[in-house]
Amino acid sequence: MSIKVSVIIPVYNPGKYIQPCIDSLLRQTLPAKEFEVLFVDDGSTDDSPAELDALAEEHPHFRVIHIPNSGWPGKPRNIGVGEAKGEYVQFVDQDDYLASDALRRLYEMGHRNGSDIVIGKVASNFRGVPHGVFKVDREKCTLQDAPLYDSLTPHKMFRTEFLRENKIAYPEGKRRLEDQLYMMEAYFPAKVVSILGSYTCYYYSKRDDGKNAGSARIVPSGYYGNLREVLDVVVANTEPGEFRDLLLRRFYRVEMLGRLSEPSVLNYDEAYLDEMCDAIRPLADDFMNDGVHNGLGALTRVRSTLLRRDDRQGLVQFARFAKSVKGTTRLEHAEWRPDGKMAVTVSARLVHGDDGEPIRLLRRDGRFFVHPELTKSVLEDGELIDITDELDQFKAEMSLRNRETAVEWPCPSEFTRHVEDLGDEACEVVLRGSGVVSTQGAKGRGPVSKGFWDIWVSVRGLGLVRKARVGADRAAHVDDDVRPALLGSPARPVIPYFTDPHGNLTLDVARRGKKLVPYLENRPVLRMPGSRPELRLDVFTRSVTAPMTTQLVLSAPDGRTHLLPVKVRDVAGRAHIALPGRAKPVPAGRWDLSARLDGEKNPALSLGTVTVAAGGQLRLDDGFAVVAPELVRAILAKRRKAALERRLRVVAGPVARRLPASARKKLRRLASKLTG
């Protein structure tokens, strides 16, 4: 069988940090006979060459290529491409790892679209991730119609012949920004690029020794000499105009102005700041024209203006201000919807300083400007930054992020901008809206994994992006509204809670660290009326939530206990426990009743007391509040309808199957009328 994918991994003295990578390759769902792994050992001096050779002996689809030390990943990657037998190649770094279904999904997407490049969603617990690239799956796109320029790392799947035909190769030897050069040289000729945004394929892992690639301090002259090569590729492949300016602006904003911004520039000594500015300014003069400058967000334009004026201390001073800018939110409402998703309503804004002062705008003669109080220390008197045409760039987005793996999923949300008056021609922009948080899956993705999932809001405006947690500032009623839930099949607990001490809203999925019982102890336990004892817990459920098996515990003052197996089921959006009609082994008398909702090793939820009659009949004591009558009527009506439907299926089903299609259709209409 032909090889579908060749995984290429440059290796140099990885030590223990390569093991997660190896483990992830051994867990791939793509059959071993359909992919190969090429470890290109760049002259390692530790034990890894021998260990990899032994691994290759054990796994025939693993190969090890040993080369003299070249000092950088470029040559090992080029050699890997040259040796690859696969239809596609996938680059992986030695201290990163793949999700188990990554190769299969990426290959299938690329193969069905004839893609030159396939980009899989990534997660990182230490470096920035371009979440905007992965908002949706894109079967076919190009650099012209998708923000590919925001994803310039090489950890992607490439069609092998595409790389060879276009002579795309890494510059060899020690240098910086080789990934950006490689990716821009690949993006321009790529006719089809696919993006898999609905499955997290690639994980960047922070090393505890601080030696991740790219973590070393840059040498400005070399770094920006290498950036010039990247910018030359952009210019060579575009005509003057908006598209070229868009691409150049990305490098100006990130690689150039980004290194003259907080937090980096605040840690430079004067000599290093001079080195940085001396290296950046010639590039800015040669490539970053007014079209590039004018397309920046307002506060980034201030930095660009200061760079153009060679105001180096102004850049530092402005970075001190910008470091104090934060996003803030107020949680107005959070509640489970009938479909099992949580509706979250918030307001969000940008603030600055220790006291959280609003980012003020100046409204004058129908125009909006950055308030001069924010820029007076770095701009000339009377110099105003007009933002009238970028008010629509104030935006907010909601996301759900795993605190441990850093996997992040966008949440459908809508926000509207409100310009609120602050007096004396001053105003601020407040974003108000709501989002929908789903732990059970959304369009294009399945349920989230077990873990702590934090709700974040990204606040955008004036060229800044600030992420803020939700919940520290919240309406008083929210605490009662965010009740625990049982969702899915099998049922998983989802426990909303507010962190201590910060008070931010987190969802604990599948008991990562929280248990149901502590979050139910102060919530009501209600009794259904009628002869059969049944309890209603304040736990949100859905009709599709699978019943959960648990145990009731009957306890006597003398220490005797009896266990009764029961099911926790959904009834009208809450968890119900129907007690057995009889508990024959249990002696007559009064017993304390509790439920083991978190398993036998954890404390049970105290429910109240029951009386056991001589024949074993159970009766709930009068201390239980009764479910509201209108809800009882709705529940009973639904049960009667369900019982009638079951009887009709039993009685009429065999008859209906022998009838012609037209008669079956009439019978279904009749059954529908009978059941309401």
Order of alpha helices (4+ residues) and beta strands (2+ residues): beta-alpha-beta-alpha-beta-alpha-beta-beta-alpha-beta-beta-beta-alpha-alpha-beta-alpha-alpha-alpha-alpha-alpha-alpha-beta-beta-beta-beta-beta-alpha-beta-beta-beta-beta-beta-beta-alpha-beta-beta-beta-beta-beta-beta-beta-beta-beta-beta-beta-beta-alpha-alpha
